[in-house]
Amino acid sequence: MADTEPVCELHLRIAGQSHDLMLRLHGHRPTEDEVAGWMRDGAVTRLQVTETAGRSPHTMLVNFGSVIFAWLCPYQSGRGMNL
């Protein structure tokens, strides 16, 4: 799994935080309906993620009961890097 590219980016705004969290998802790409369901149900969901480029994917448990908005977007290699 460490050699695979992320399938998408998941951006989350957590209640009480002023900045968004961006996770690069590996493996299963959730649909918007899945993410909405996790938020509606306040689910704790296990995701395979990397937070920064160059790190190996690892499991993160995300409490979607604390997420106030979220969006999915395609993964873009090199995003945020100054070349």
C-alpha positions, 0 to 999 in steps of 0.5 A, spaced: 500 500 500 505 504 501 507 505 493 500 506 491 497 513 489 492 516 493 485 515 490 482 522 492 483 528 497 478 529 503 477 536 506 474 536 513 472 542 517 472 540 525 467 543 530 471 549 533 477 549 529 479 555 524 483 551 519 481 545 514 484 538 515 486 535 508 487 527 508 489 523 502 485 517 502 488 510 499 484 504 498 476 505 498 474 512 495 468 514 499 462 517 495 459 524 497 453 520 500 457 515 504 461 522 507 454 525 508 451 519 512 457 518 516 456 525 518 449 524 519 450 518 524 456 521 527 460 515 525 467 514 527 470 511 521 477 508 519 480 511 513 487 509 510 490 516 509 497 520 508 497 527 511 503 529 507 506 527 501 512 522 502 509 518 508 506 511 508 499 510 509 496 509 515 489 508 519 486 514 522 479 514 526 475 520 524 469 522 528 465 524 523 460 527 529 465 533 530 465 534 522 461 540 520 463 540 513 467 536 508 468 535 501 472 530 496 476 532 490 481 529 486 488 527 488 493 532 485 500 530 485 505 535 487 499 540 490 502 545 495 509 544 493 514 550 491 517 547 484 
